[in-house]
Amino acid sequence: MASPVTAAHAAAQMAINGLLFFYAAGTPGVSYGDNATIRLDADNEAQPDGLLRIEPAAGGKCRLARDGYYDGPPELILEIAYSTVAHDLHEKFKVYRRNKVPEYVVWQIQEERLDFFAYRSGKYASLPLEEGVIRSHAFPGLWLATKSLLTGDVRKALACLQTGVDKPEHAAFARKLQTATR
């Protein structure tokens, strides 16, 4: 039997994975995953609540193995933390950092907090909020409206993401990936 999951965890996971799905659907060369196993190295397998990856043909490092699992770090990993905050912000944090996962998102349900870390120079640094929005560096146009997500206003969160996807930076990124996959 699987580990128990609270309704709050399930709702948060559905909301943010919906945004990742929407982003990937509008970005050629990007794919998403939900609860997929990732072999990061010889000693570490992870099963994050969500992920985004750049397809290998477009320069991504995370590959789909013949056995159906992912090998190598995706560009973004998402964890929803209810009772697992210590694990997600310590053990997993260290494993993801050691494997150079470019971006790591931790949604802390009970703390009503969304942390977005970017790998820079061997360590993770928090990405700053810009007008209540976290903007991904690995995925231009991936804008997450933290307050809207935390309060369950998925409609506003989706509108914010659409604003990011409509920016020229996202269009340039999508063209670059599309060109690389041809």
MDTraj code that builds the backbone (N, CA, C; nanometers):
import mdtraj as md
import numpy as np

residues = "MET ALA SER PRO VAL THR ALA ALA HIS ALA ALA ALA GLN MET ALA ILE ASN GLY LEU LEU PHE PHE TYR ALA ALA GLY THR PRO GLY VAL SER TYR GLY ASP ASN ALA THR ILE ARG LEU ASP ALA ASP ASN GLU ALA GLN PRO ASP GLY LEU LEU ARG ILE GLU PRO ALA ALA GLY GLY LYS CYS ARG LEU ALA ARG ASP GLY TYR TYR ASP GLY PRO PRO GLU LEU ILE LEU GLU ILE ALA TYR SER THR VAL ALA HIS ASP LEU HIS GLU LYS PHE LYS VAL TYR ARG ARG ASN LYS VAL PRO GLU TYR VAL VAL TRP GLN ILE GLN GLU GLU ARG LEU ASP PHE PHE ALA TYR ARG SER GLY LYS TYR ALA SER LEU PRO LEU GLU GLU GLY VAL ILE ARG SER HIS ALA PHE PRO GLY LEU TRP LEU ALA THR LYS SER LEU LEU THR GLY ASP VAL ARG LYS ALA LEU ALA CYS LEU GLN THR GLY VAL ASP LYS PRO GLU HIS ALA ALA PHE ALA ARG LYS LEU GLN THR ALA THR ARG".split()
xyz = np.array([
    [0.0826, -0.1176, 0.0000],
    [0.0000, 0.0000, 0.0000],
    [0.0876, 0.1247, 0.0000],
    [0.0478, 0.2234, -0.0738],
    [0.1245, 0.3477, -0.0833],
    [0.1172, 0.4265, 0.0476],
    [0.2131, 0.5178, 0.0646],
    [0.2121, 0.6055, 0.1819],
    [0.0870, 0.6917, 0.1797],
    [0.0311, 0.7221, 0.2978],
    [-0.0883, 0.8062, 0.3010],
    [-0.0570, 0.9495, 0.2565],
    [-0.1510, 1.0094, 0.1867],
    [-0.1359, 1.1457, 0.1358],
    [-0.2580, 1.2254, 0.1806],
    [-0.2345, 1.3427, 0.2397],
    [-0.3453, 1.4255, 0.2852],
    [-0.4167, 1.4901, 0.1665],
    [-0.5392, 1.5338, 0.1906],
    [-0.6156, 1.6049, 0.0874],
    [-0.5437, 1.7341, 0.0483],
    [-0.4823, 1.8016, 0.1449],
    [-0.4092, 1.9262, 0.1151],
    [-0.2909, 1.8982, 0.0228],
    [-0.2210, 1.7880, 0.0481],
    [-0.1081, 1.7495, -0.0376],
    [-0.1576, 1.7205, -0.1788],
    [-0.2646, 1.6431, -0.1884],
    [-0.3195, 1.6066, -0.3197],
    [-0.3634, 1.7300, -0.3978],
    [-0.4302, 1.8241, -0.3309],
    [-0.4773, 1.9456, -0.3991],
    [-0.3602, 2.0302, -0.4461],
    [-0.2596, 2.0455, -0.3613],
    [-0.1419, 2.1244, -0.3988],
    [-0.0693, 2.0591, -0.5162],
    [-0.0540, 1.9283, -0.5096],
    [0.0151, 1.8566, -0.6163],
    [-0.0592, 1.8696, -0.7484],
    [-0.1899, 1.8574, -0.7448],
    [-0.2693, 1.8697, -0.8671],
    [-0.2587, 2.0110, -0.9244],
    [-0.2661, 2.1114, -0.8371],
    [-0.2612, 2.2507, -0.8839],
    [-0.1286, 2.2828, -0.9514],
    [-0.0187, 2.2521, -0.8848],
    [0.1097, 2.2915, -0.9415],
    [0.1505, 2.2012, -1.0576],
    [0.1164, 2.0724, -1.0501],
    [0.1460, 1.9864, -1.1643],
    [0.0617, 2.0243, -1.2856],
    [-0.0579, 2.0768, -1.2618],
    [-0.1378, 2.1281, -1.3728],
    [-0.0676, 2.2430, -1.4425],
    [-0.0040, 2.3283, -1.3643],
    [0.0709, 2.4394, -1.4233],
    [0.1923, 2.3879, -1.5003],
    [0.2618, 2.2888, -1.4434],
    [0.3775, 2.2316, -1.5143],
    [0.3326, 2.1650, -1.6443],
    [0.2191, 2.0955, -1.6405],
    [0.1636, 2.0328, -1.7599],
    [0.1310, 2.1386, -1.8662],
    [0.0634, 2.2440, -1.8238],
    [0.0264, 2.3525, -1.9151],
    [0.1516, 2.4144, -1.9776],
    [0.2543, 2.4376, -1.8946],
    [0.3788, 2.4953, -1.9458],
    [0.4431, 2.4018, -2.0496],
    [0.4535, 2.2747, -2.0160],
    [0.5155, 2.1785, -2.1080],
    [0.4361, 2.1662, -2.2376],
    [0.3033, 2.1699, -2.2269],
    [0.2195, 2.1589, -2.3467],
    [0.2443, 2.2736, -2.4432],
    [0.2811, 2.3896, -2.3913],
    [0.3059, 2.5063, -2.4757],
    [0.4526, 2.5317, -2.5065],
    [0.5382, 2.4338, -2.4718],
    [0.6814, 2.4534, -2.4912],
    [0.7408, 2.3293, -2.5563],
    [0.7560, 2.3301, -2.6886],
    [0.8145, 2.2145, -2.7572],
    [0.9538, 2.1846, -2.7009],
    [0.9825, 2.0564, -2.6811],
    [1.1128, 2.0179, -2.6282],
    [1.1169, 2.0074, -2.4766],
    [1.0018, 2.0336, -2.4102],
    [0.9919, 2.0221, -2.2647],
    [0.8862, 1.9167, -2.2346],
    [0.9166, 1.8293, -2.1376],
    [0.8179, 1.7312, -2.0938],
    [0.8065, 1.7356, -1.9420],
    [0.7019, 1.6778, -1.8897],
    [0.6701, 1.6834, -1.7475],
    [0.6570, 1.5413, -1.6945],
    [0.6562, 1.5302, -1.5638],
    [0.6335, 1.4013, -1.5005],
    [0.5694, 1.4222, -1.3649],
    [0.4963, 1.3223, -1.3200],
    [0.4277, 1.3259, -1.1913],
    [0.4551, 1.1923, -1.1222],
    [0.5284, 1.1953, -1.0128],
    [0.5603, 1.0751, -0.9354],
    [0.6412, 0.9720, -1.0127],
    [0.7211, 1.0147, -1.1055],
    [0.8051, 0.9228, -1.1821],
    [0.9372, 0.8989, -1.1092],
    [0.9883, 0.7786, -1.1178],
    [1.1172, 0.7468, -1.0564],
    [1.2306, 0.7997, -1.1433],
    [1.3253, 0.8631, -1.0763],
    [1.4439, 0.9187, -1.1426],
    [1.5661, 0.8568, -1.0774],
    [1.6508, 0.7959, -1.1571],
    [1.7791, 0.7474, -1.1059],
    [1.8785, 0.8617, -1.1226],
    [1.9140, 0.9212, -1.0110],
    [2.0027, 1.0372, -1.0154],
    [2.1489, 0.9973, -1.0246],
    [2.1858, 0.8924, -0.9544],
    [2.3223, 0.8417, -0.9553],
    [2.3174, 0.6969, -0.9088],
    [2.4328, 0.6354, -0.8866],
    [2.4370, 0.4933, -0.8495],
    [2.3705, 0.4649, -0.7153],
    [2.3604, 0.5655, -0.6281],
    [2.3072, 0.5440, -0.4941],
    [2.1720, 0.6085, -0.4667],
    [2.1217, 0.6902, -0.5580],
    [2.0020, 0.7685, -0.5277],
    [1.8974, 0.7614, -0.6379],
    [1.7792, 0.7153, -0.5970],
    [1.6606, 0.7221, -0.6807],
    [1.5625, 0.8138, -0.6097],
    [1.4931, 0.8939, -0.6853],
    [1.3937, 0.9846, -0.6280],
    [1.2609, 0.9614, -0.6989],
    [1.1549, 0.9949, -0.6308],
    [1.0216, 0.9907, -0.6904],
    [0.9518, 1.1204, -0.6505],
    [0.9915, 1.2310, -0.7152],
    [0.9346, 1.3599, -0.6779],
    [0.7879, 1.3711, -0.7172],
    [0.7220, 1.4678, -0.6551],
    [0.5804, 1.4915, -0.6846],
    [0.5594, 1.5487, -0.8235],
    [0.6619, 1.6090, -0.8800],
    [0.6516, 1.6623, -1.0150],
    [0.7897, 1.6940, -1.0699],
    [0.7985, 1.7059, -1.2014],
    [0.9245, 1.7445, -1.2640],
    [0.8984, 1.8049, -1.4008],
    [0.9913, 1.8873, -1.4430],
    [0.9972, 1.9353, -1.5810],
    [1.1364, 1.9019, -1.6315],
    [1.1437, 1.8630, -1.7573],
    [1.2750, 1.8341, -1.8145],
    [1.2807, 1.8804, -1.9584],
    [1.3989, 1.9162, -1.9981],
    [1.4253, 1.9480, -2.1380],
    [1.4613, 1.8169, -2.2052],
    [1.4000, 1.7896, -2.3175],
    [1.4277, 1.6660, -2.3898],
    [1.5766, 1.6587, -2.4256],
    [1.6364, 1.5385, -2.4205],
    [1.7782, 1.5237, -2.4521],
    [1.8160, 1.5800, -2.5896],
    [1.7290, 1.5662, -2.6875],
    [1.7587, 1.6194, -2.8216],
    [1.7742, 1.7713, -2.8207],
    [1.7177, 1.8363, -2.7188],
    [1.7268, 1.9824, -2.7067],
    [1.8309, 2.0234, -2.6021],
    [1.9088, 1.9263, -2.5532],
    [2.0166, 1.9580, -2.4594],
    [1.9930, 1.9179, -2.3152],
    [1.8804, 1.8538, -2.2852],
    [1.8527, 1.8115, -2.1481],
    [1.9363, 1.6917, -2.1072],
    [1.9576, 1.6765, -1.9775],
    [2.0422, 1.5687, -1.9256],
    [1.9622, 1.4481, -1.8757],
    [1.8341, 1.4643, -1.8565],
    [1.7493, 1.3578, -1.8041],
    [1.6955, 1.2766, -1.9216],
    [1.7317, 1.1483, -1.9233],
    [1.6928, 1.0622, -2.0346],
    [1.5928, 0.9551, -1.9895],
    [1.5060, 0.9185, -2.0788],
    [1.4137, 0.8097, -2.0529],
    [1.4858, 0.6803, -2.0888],
    [1.5071, 0.5938, -1.9892],
    [1.5791, 0.4681, -2.0107],
    [1.4878, 0.3651, -2.0762],
    [1.5470, 0.2595, -2.1275],
    [1.4704, 0.1528, -2.1938],
    [1.3691, 0.0878, -2.1004],
    [1.4010, 0.0869, -1.9702],
    [1.3101, 0.0228, -1.8752],
    [1.1982, 0.1165, -1.8288],
    [1.1905, 0.2363, -1.8868],
    [1.0803, 0.3274, -1.8580],
    [1.1038, 0.4250, -1.7443],
    [1.2205, 0.4194, -1.6798],
    [1.2538, 0.5136, -1.5729],
    [1.3423, 0.6245, -1.6292],
    [1.3486, 0.7344, -1.5561],
    [1.4366, 0.8438, -1.5958],
    [1.5759, 0.8211, -1.5390],
    [1.6765, 0.8538, -1.6183],
    [1.8160, 0.8519, -1.5746],
    [1.8715, 0.9931, -1.5842],
    [1.9290, 1.0411, -1.4746],
    [1.9907, 1.1738, -1.4720],
    [1.8953, 1.2800, -1.4227],
    [1.9532, 1.3915, -1.3823],
    [1.8711, 1.4973, -1.3217],
    [1.7874, 1.5751, -1.4231],
    [1.6579, 1.5905, -1.3946],
    [1.5765, 1.6803, -1.4768],
    [1.6102, 1.8253, -1.4396],
    [1.5636, 1.9176, -1.5175],
    [1.5946, 2.0587, -1.4923],
    [1.5159, 2.1171, -1.3756],
    [1.4015, 2.0575, -1.3411],
    [1.3224, 2.1067, -1.2284],
    [1.2579, 1.9888, -1.1573],
    [1.2713, 1.9888, -1.0247],
    [1.2055, 1.8886, -0.9403],
    [1.1156, 1.9622, -0.8424],
    [0.9971, 1.9055, -0.8202],
    [0.8977, 1.9609, -0.7290],
    [0.8667, 1.8599, -0.6194],
    [0.8668, 1.9061, -0.4954],
    [0.8238, 1.8237, -0.3829],
    [0.7148, 1.8997, -0.3070],
    [0.6075, 1.8289, -0.2726],
    [0.5029, 1.8820, -0.1856],
    [0.5320, 1.8253, -0.0471],
    [0.5496, 1.9116, 0.0508],
    [0.5886, 1.8666, 0.1846],
    [0.4790, 1.8970, 0.2855],
    [0.4256, 1.7915, 0.3438],
    [0.3297, 1.8082, 0.4533],
    [0.3970, 1.7602, 0.5811],
    [0.4214, 1.6330, 0.5891],
    [0.4906, 1.5791, 0.7068],
    [0.6371, 1.5498, 0.6759],
    [0.6816, 1.5824, 0.5549],
    [0.8169, 1.5465, 0.5102],
    [0.9089, 1.6670, 0.4929],
    [0.8746, 1.7810, 0.5521],
    [0.9521, 1.9034, 0.5316],
    [1.0994, 1.8821, 0.5645],
    [1.1283, 1.8216, 0.6790],
    [1.2682, 1.8012, 0.7189],
    [1.3419, 1.7175, 0.6146],
    [1.2777, 1.6137, 0.5660],
    [1.3405, 1.5278, 0.4650],
    [1.3598, 1.6033, 0.3327],
    [1.2572, 1.6764, 0.2908],
    [1.2639, 1.7479, 0.1631],
    [1.3643, 1.8626, 0.1656],
    [1.3806, 1.9267, 0.2808],
    [1.4714, 2.0412, 0.2895],
    [1.6109, 2.0039, 0.3408],
    [1.6328, 1.8754, 0.3695],
    [1.7654, 1.8342, 0.4158],
    [1.8202, 1.7206, 0.3300],
    [1.7727, 1.5983, 0.3492],
    [1.8279, 1.4850, 0.2749],
    [1.8075, 1.5000, 0.1234],
    [1.6833, 1.5211, 0.0819],
    [1.6573, 1.5356, -0.0624],
    [1.7279, 1.6586, -0.1180],
    [1.7246, 1.7659, -0.0430],
    [1.7914, 1.8907, -0.0842],
    [1.9382, 1.8612, -0.1177],
    [2.0055, 1.7874, -0.0290],
    [2.1479, 1.7562, -0.0500],
    [2.1689, 1.6655, -0.1708],
    [2.0818, 1.5666, -0.1867],
    [2.0937, 1.4760, -0.3015],
    [2.0722, 1.5525, -0.4318],
    [1.9707, 1.6374, -0.4360],
    [1.9435, 1.7135, -0.5578],
    [2.0557, 1.8123, -0.5869],
    [2.1086, 1.8734, -0.4832],
    [2.2217, 1.9664, -0.5019],
    [2.3444, 1.8906, -0.5525],
    [2.3746, 1.7782, -0.4913],
    [2.4915, 1.6994, -0.5320],
    [2.4796, 1.6544, -0.6781],
    [2.3566, 1.6288, -0.7228],
    [2.3337, 1.5865, -0.8606],
    [2.3060, 1.7035, -0.9543],
    [2.3217, 1.8243, -0.9034],
    [2.3120, 1.9479, -0.9825],
    [2.1778, 1.9637, -1.0533],
    [2.0699, 1.9324, -0.9809],
    [1.9361, 1.9593, -1.0345],
    [1.9234, 2.1111, -1.0417],
    [1.9041, 2.1686, -1.1604],
    [1.9070, 2.3141, -1.1748],
    [1.8058, 2.3900, -1.0888],
    [1.6835, 2.3374, -1.0743],
    [1.5833, 2.4071, -0.9940],
    [1.5057, 2.3066, -0.9101],
    [1.4794, 2.3475, -0.7861],
    [1.4123, 2.2609, -0.6897],
    [1.3054, 2.3438, -0.6191],
    [1.1810, 2.2973, -0.6288],
    [1.0676, 2.3662, -0.5680],
    [1.0157, 2.2812, -0.4520],
    [0.9974, 2.3442, -0.3364],
    [0.9397, 2.2762, -0.2209],
    [0.8189, 2.3573, -0.1745],
    [0.7012, 2.2954, -0.1827],
    [0.5785, 2.3573, -0.1348],
    [0.5524, 2.2999, 0.0031],
    [0.5669, 2.3826, 0.1056],
    [0.5458, 2.3421, 0.2439],
    [0.4013, 2.3738, 0.2823],
    [0.3199, 2.2708, 0.2879],
    [0.1760, 2.2868, 0.3100],
    [0.1458, 2.3539, 0.4442],
    [0.1922, 2.2955, 0.5528],
    [0.1576, 2.3478, 0.6846],
    [0.2162, 2.4867, 0.7087],
    [0.3330, 2.5129, 0.6535],
    [0.3980, 2.6421, 0.6721],
    [0.3441, 2.7481, 0.5759],
    [0.2594, 2.7042, 0.4809],
    [0.2040, 2.7926, 0.3776],
    [0.3154, 2.8707, 0.3099],
    [0.4070, 2.7939, 0.2528],
    [0.5288, 2.8518, 0.1962],
    [0.5684, 2.7742, 0.0705],
    [0.6164, 2.8472, -0.0287],
    [0.6652, 2.7885, -0.1521],
    [0.8079, 2.8378, -0.1706],
    [0.9031, 2.7448, -0.1670],
    [1.0440, 2.7798, -0.1867],
    [1.0891, 2.7316, -0.3232],
    [1.1642, 2.8155, -0.3917],
    [1.2134, 2.7841, -0.5253],
    [1.3636, 2.8077, -0.5232],
    [1.4400, 2.6990, -0.5344],
    [1.5861, 2.7065, -0.5280],
    [1.6464, 2.6870, -0.6663],
    [1.7511, 2.7627, -0.6951],
    [1.8238, 2.7495, -0.8209],
    [1.9682, 2.7114, -0.7895],
    [2.0208, 2.6140, -0.8630],
    [2.1577, 2.5675, -0.8434],
    [2.2532, 2.6660, -0.9098],
    [2.3420, 2.7218, -0.8292],
    [2.4408, 2.8178, -0.8782],
    [2.5730, 2.7958, -0.8044],
    [2.6801, 2.7758, -0.8770],
    [2.8148, 2.7660, -0.8191],
    [2.8226, 2.6648, -0.7050],
    [2.7650, 2.5470, -0.7237],
    [2.7765, 2.4406, -0.6267],
    [2.6805, 2.4457, -0.5094],
    [2.5867, 2.5407, -0.5087],
    [2.4906, 2.5463, -0.3981],
    [2.3559, 2.5956, -0.4503],
    [2.2538, 2.5807, -0.3653],
    [2.1215, 2.6302, -0.3991],
    [2.1006, 2.7685, -0.3389],
    [2.0451, 2.8560, -0.4194],
    [2.0065, 2.9890, -0.3729],
    [1.8574, 3.0049, -0.4006],
    [1.7881, 3.0709, -0.3098],
    [1.6451, 3.0952, -0.3289],
    [1.6238, 3.1958, -0.4404],
    [1.5322, 3.1643, -0.5293],
    [1.4952, 3.2616, -0.6315],
    [1.4058, 3.3661, -0.5661],
    [1.4290, 3.4914, -0.5968],
    [1.3496, 3.5968, -0.5325],
    [1.2083, 3.6061, -0.5904],
    [1.1201, 3.6564, -0.5081],
    [0.9852, 3.6881, -0.5534],
    [0.9905, 3.8225, -0.6249],
    [0.9259, 3.8307, -0.7379],
    [0.9106, 3.9569, -0.8088],
    [0.7609, 3.9828, -0.8168],
    [0.7125, 4.0759, -0.7341],
    [0.5698, 4.1073, -0.7278],
    [0.4872, 3.9821, -0.6964],
    [0.5367, 3.8990, -0.6042],
    [0.4647, 3.7792, -0.5630],
    [0.4761, 3.6625, -0.6586],
    [0.5671, 3.6728, -0.7553],
    [0.5813, 3.5697, -0.8572],
    [0.7248, 3.5176, -0.8574],
    [0.7383, 3.3862, -0.8616],
    [0.8695, 3.3244, -0.8797],
    [0.8836, 3.2959, -1.0284],
    [0.9969, 3.3358, -1.0837],
    [1.0210, 3.3188, -1.2270],
    [1.1396, 3.2259, -1.2476],
    [1.1134, 3.1154, -1.3115],
    [1.2169, 3.0157, -1.3370],
    [1.3234, 3.0706, -1.4301],
    [1.4480, 3.0311, -1.4046],
    [1.5573, 3.0652, -1.4950],
    [1.5765, 2.9540, -1.5982],
    [1.5560, 2.8291, -1.5554],
    [1.5742, 2.7154, -1.6459],
    [1.4635, 2.7079, -1.7511],
    [1.3455, 2.7586, -1.7155],
    [1.2303, 2.7537, -1.8048],
    [1.1700, 2.8932, -1.8187],
    [1.2233, 2.9746, -1.9088],
    [1.1686, 3.1090, -1.9270],
    [1.0171, 3.1043, -1.9509],
    [0.9468, 3.1920, -1.8812],
    [0.8011, 3.1966, -1.8926],
    [0.7297, 3.1145, -1.7876],
    [0.8015, 3.0299, -1.7149],
    [0.7403, 2.9548, -1.6059],
    [0.7325, 3.0473, -1.4858],
    [0.6161, 3.1072, -1.4698],
    [0.5904, 3.2014, -1.3611],
    [0.4919, 3.1378, -1.2648],
    [0.5301, 3.1334, -1.1379],
    [0.4434, 3.0760, -1.0353],
    [0.4007, 3.1846, -0.9373],
    [0.2723, 3.2127, -0.9345],
    [0.2151, 3.3124, -0.8433],
    [0.1986, 3.2454, -0.7073],
    [0.2897, 3.2727, -0.6173],
    [0.2934, 3.1989, -0.4907],
    [0.1669, 3.2192, -0.4076],
    [0.1231, 3.3415, -0.3898],
    [0.0049, 3.3661, -0.3063],
    [-0.1176, 3.2952, -0.3648],
    [-0.1336, 3.3015, -0.4958],
    [-0.2478, 3.2352, -0.5591],
    [-0.2426, 3.0849, -0.5378],
    [-0.1243, 3.0261, -0.5520],
    [-0.1116, 2.8828, -0.5279],
    [-0.1404, 2.8481, -0.3829],
    [-0.0816, 2.9247, -0.2919],
    [-0.0967, 2.8950, -0.1496],
    [-0.2404, 2.9105, -0.1004],
    [-0.3163, 2.9989, -0.1631],
    [-0.4554, 3.0188, -0.1223],
    [-0.5538, 2.9352, -0.2047],
    [-0.5011, 2.8572, -0.2986],
    [-0.5865, 2.7703, -0.3784],
    [-0.6561, 2.8391, -0.4939],
    [-0.6098, 2.9596, -0.5296],
    [-0.6705, 3.0321, -0.6412],
    [-0.6001, 2.9913, -0.7710],
    [-0.6353, 2.8736, -0.8193],
    [-0.5696, 2.8165, -0.9366],
    [-0.5957, 2.9009, -1.0611],
    [-0.7113, 2.9628, -1.0677],
    [-0.7437, 3.0469, -1.1834],
    [-0.6425, 3.1615, -1.1962],
    [-0.6126, 3.2286, -1.0848],
    [-0.5140, 3.3371, -1.0888],
    [-0.3735, 3.2833, -1.1152],
    [-0.3417, 3.1671, -1.0588],
    [-0.2112, 3.1071, -1.0829],
    [-0.1944, 3.0741, -1.2312],
    [-0.2992, 3.0230, -1.2922],
    [-0.2939, 2.9913, -1.4348],
    [-0.2822, 3.1184, -1.5189],
    [-0.3520, 3.2238, -1.4804],
    [-0.3422, 3.3511, -1.5529],
    [-0.2002, 3.4060, -1.5439],
    [-0.1376, 3.3938, -1.4282],
    [0.0006, 3.4391, -1.4111],
    [0.0948, 3.3584, -1.5002],
    [0.0767, 3.2271, -1.5008],
    [0.1592, 3.1428, -1.5872],
    [0.1404, 3.1815, -1.7334],
    [0.0172, 3.2064, -1.7737],
    [-0.0093, 3.2457, -1.9125],
    [0.0616, 3.3766, -1.9460],
    [0.0661, 3.4693, -1.8518],
    [0.1383, 3.5947, -1.8735],
    [0.2852, 3.5666, -1.9016],
    [0.3455, 3.4757, -1.8247],
    [0.4852, 3.4388, -1.8464],
    [0.5064, 3.3717, -1.9801],
    [0.4146, 3.2808, -2.0164],
    [0.4250, 3.2086, -2.1432],
    [0.4087, 3.3038, -2.2620],
    [0.3356, 3.4119, -2.2417],
    [0.3142, 3.5090, -2.3491],
    [0.4325, 3.6034, -2.3699],
    [0.5331, 3.5983, -2.2844],
    [0.6486, 3.6890, -2.2936],
    [0.7426, 3.6466, -2.4063],
    [0.8136, 3.7426, -2.4646],
    [0.9095, 3.7116, -2.5719],
    [1.0193, 3.6137, -2.5289],
    [1.0552, 3.6140, -2.4009],
    [1.1600, 3.5233, -2.3529],
    [1.1170, 3.3774, -2.3687],
    [0.9891, 3.3513, -2.3428],
    [0.9396, 3.2154, -2.3593],
    [0.9370, 3.1778, -2.5068],
    [0.8928, 3.2681, -2.5903],
    [0.8884, 3.2399, -2.7346],
    [1.0284, 3.2101, -2.7875],
    [1.1276, 3.2860, -2.7435],
    [1.2660, 3.2635, -2.7871],
    [1.3162, 3.1272, -2.7376],
    [1.2843, 3.0929, -2.6135],
    [1.3233, 2.9645, -2.5565],
    [1.2593, 2.8496, -2.6350],
    [1.1315, 2.8613, -2.6624],
    [1.0602, 2.7570, -2.7368],
    [1.1188, 2.7405, -2.8773],
    [1.1519, 2.8523, -2.9437],
    [1.2132, 2.8444, -3.0760],
    [1.3476, 2.7739, -3.0684],
    [1.4267, 2.8074, -2.9692],
    [1.5596, 2.7467, -2.9513],
    [1.5469, 2.5956, -2.9327],
    [1.4531, 2.5523, -2.8479],
    [1.4342, 2.4097, -2.8249],
    [1.3819, 2.3396, -2.9505],
    [1.2897, 2.4055, -3.0190],
    [1.2328, 2.3465, -3.1390],
    [1.3399, 2.3308, -3.2471],
    [1.4267, 2.4299, -3.2593],
    [1.5356, 2.4238, -3.3560],
    [1.6312, 2.3099, -3.3215],
    [1.6592, 2.2923, -3.1935],
    [1.7523, 2.1874, -3.1500],
    [1.6977, 2.0479, -3.1724],
    [1.5664, 2.0323, -3.1722],
    [1.5078, 1.8988, -3.1873],
    [1.4810, 1.8612, -3.3325],
    [1.5072, 1.9499, -3.4232],
    [1.4836, 1.9189, -3.5670],
    [1.5951, 1.8364, -3.6246],
])
top = md.Topology()
chain = top.add_chain()
for i, resn in enumerate(residues, 1):
    res = top.add_residue(resn, chain, resSeq=i)
    for name in ("N", "CA", "C"):
        top.add_atom(name, md.element.get_by_symbol(name[0]), res)
traj = md.Trajectory(xyz[None], top)
